[in-house]
Amino acid sequence: MADPSLFQDYMNSRKLKTPAFNFVPNAGFQPTEQTQQVVNLLNQTSGKQFNLQPANSVMAIEGRPMWGTGAGVVFNELGARNTGYVDPLKGTVHTVAHEGAHAVLPSSLKQHNLKTADTFVANPNAFNRITPGLIPRDTGQRLRWAHETFGKPSIVEEAHAQGVAEGVLNKFNIPSESSVPEYTHPLQYPSTYVTKGIEMYDKNEIGPWSPNETQEVGRIYRAAKPLLNRVFQQGYSLLR
């Protein structure tokens, strides 16, 4: 790992209003007081222990180094789910709250999917395998399957995490500072996943779409906003 002291001047000159970490000589990256407040509340609310860690200099998300992005990540492998890594340079308290939600206050859908995944790892033969190519395409059913499998879980979990994060921050009157300046509303980020399943489907199918497939896309888009709002409120209500 790079010597954190190399970044001391940078850390001192940051323009973040709510940084997740500060640099302390001889101690490295340390959570700010606001960050610790958020972590404590998440632990109290969930009854679990959120293990917050500053991302090290070689950590990357999909090949992109985390340092300088403001990003965070929680891995879904068994034994690592309560640990969240946040960029110590540009990560904000909001990032901490968001990743903490993934770690210790996930959506009910994520909890279900993780339980199913654990069961599959323990006993793969307990499941009936689904062959997507056998799902009817022209009816729009195969597109719907792709959305429900790859898109909707991300939409739900990210909107839920945003709701939890906003609820936690409001408890302490901490400004909701996104690490991505373009995101000015908490639902902008989760809404980027609305097309995830559709895009994956489109990359794996050949030929023009049928009228039913086009109509299915319309139904997915129309359902997205109510879904985002509903799940966001569910996450937010956990902190009331």
RAFEN-V130572 format. One line per field, one symbol per residue. ss: DSSP state (H for helix, E for strand, - for the rest). phi: phi as a letter, one per 30 degrees, with the letter a starting at -180 (. if undefined). psi: psi as a letter, one per 40 degrees, with the letter a starting at -180 (. if undefined). A space follows every 50 residues. Layout:
ss->???
phi->???
psi->???
//
This chain:
ss->---HHHHHHHHHH-----E-EEEE---EEEE-HHHHHHHHHHHHHH---- EEEE-----EE--EE------EEE--------EEEE-----EHHHHHHHH HHHH---HHHHHHHHHHHHHHH-HHH-----HHH------HHHHHHHHHH HHHHHHHHHHHHHHHHHHHHH--------------HHHHHH----HHHHH HHHH------HHHHHHHHHHHHHHHHHHHHHHHHHHH---
phi->.ddeddcdddddcdcddbddbccceibidbddddededddddddddiccd cdbddddcdbchicedejcidbabccdejcdccbcbeddbdcddeddddd dedbbdddddedddddddddddaeddcddccedcdecddjdddddddddc cdededddddddddeddddddchcedcddceddcbdcdddddcecedddd dddcccjdddeddddddddddddddededddeddddddcd
psi->iihdddeddddeeiehdgidiihhheeahiiiddddddddddddddeahh ghhhhieeiihfehhdhedeiiihieiheedehhhhhedeiidddddddd dddefiidddddddddddddddgdeeihihhdeehhddeedddddddddd dddddddddddddddddddddefhighiehddhehdedddeeededdddd ddeeihiiiiddddddddddddedddddddddddddeee.
//
